[in-house]
Amino acid sequence: MHHSTTRTLGILVVVAAAVAGGLVVAVLMLWTTFDTQYAPGFAQRLWDKAAVGMSETELRSLLGEPLSESAGAVPERKALNYTASRSDNGNYVHYYVVVDNGKVVGKHRDIFWD
């Protein structure tokens, strides 16, 4: 290999390593700032079983009681919040289910980063 080609490859390796290292550090910093509070009894395996079309009674039997409920735009619709921010810093994973007239019409998982 020619000397300049070897040098160019060396520079590319160093730059790639720095970028990869920076990404790892950024992801770790982001992840460690999450402080999600889960409803008692919440488990990912149970969340995975919750489905659109279930009755609210079935859902509560499966997942337990939510941490809170939020009113929807119409009286028949509400969100059952199974997580919240533990320290109110706004960085958490929000698991919630939308119920309309006693039936699950939506199941959501959002990441809040404030």
N, C-alpha and C positions, 0 to 999 in steps of 0.2 A: 504494500500500500504506500502511496505517496505520503510524505510528511504532512502536507496541508489537509489531505483527506482524513488522516488519523486525528489531527488536531480538531477538525470540524466535528468528527464523530464524538470526540471527547467532550467538546463543548455541548453538543446536543444531549449527551448522556447526563451531564451535570445539570443542565436546564430542566430536562425531563424529571430528574430526581428531585429537584427543588420544587417543581410544580406539584408532583405527586405528594411530596411531604407536606407542602402547604395545604393541599386538599384534605389530607388525613387530619391535620391539626384543626382545620376549619370545621370539619364534620364532628370531631370530638368535642370541640368547644360548643358547637351548636347543640349536640345531643346532651351534654352535661348540664345545660341550662334549662332543660325541660323538667318541670316539677309537677307532673300530672297526678292529680288525686283521683282515685278510682272509687266507684260505689262499692260498698261492702259486698263481697262475693263475686265481683266482676272477674271474669276470666276470658281470655282470648278465645279459647275453645268453645265457650258458651256463646260469645258474641258471633262467632262464625256460624252458629246454628240458627240465630235469629234471622227471620225472613219476612219480606214483604208479603202481606196477606194474612199474617198471624193476627189473632185478636190481641188486644192490649193485655187481657188476662193471661193468655199463653206467654206473651213476652215477659211480663212481670214474674211469672212462675219460673221462667227460664233464667232471666238475668237478675232477678231481685228488684228491689226498689231503686229508682234512680236517685242521684244526688239532688236533683232539682227538676222542676218542670217549667217550661217557658210557653206562654200563651202564643197562639198563632194569630194570623190576620183575621181569622174567623173563629167564633167560639168552639166549633167542633174540632179544630185542629190545634195540636200542641206538640212540643218537642220534649222528649224525656232525655235528660242529660245524665249520662252515666260517668262523665268525668268533669273535672274543673281544674283550674289552676290552683295549686296548693298555696302559693305565696302571693297570688294576684300579680305576678310579674307578666302575665299574659303569654308565657311560653309553655304550651302544653298540647297534648294530643286530645282532641275533642271527639268523643264517641257519643252520638245521639241518634235517637229514633224519632221519626215523625209519625204521629198517630192522628188519624182523621176518622171521626165517628166510630171510635173503638177498634179500628183496624190499622195495622202498620202499613204505611204508604211509602216510607223511605227509611233507609238505614245509612248513616253517614259516619265517616272518619275524616276529620280535618286536622291539619296542623296549624296551630296559632303561634305565630312568632311576632312578638311585639318589640 
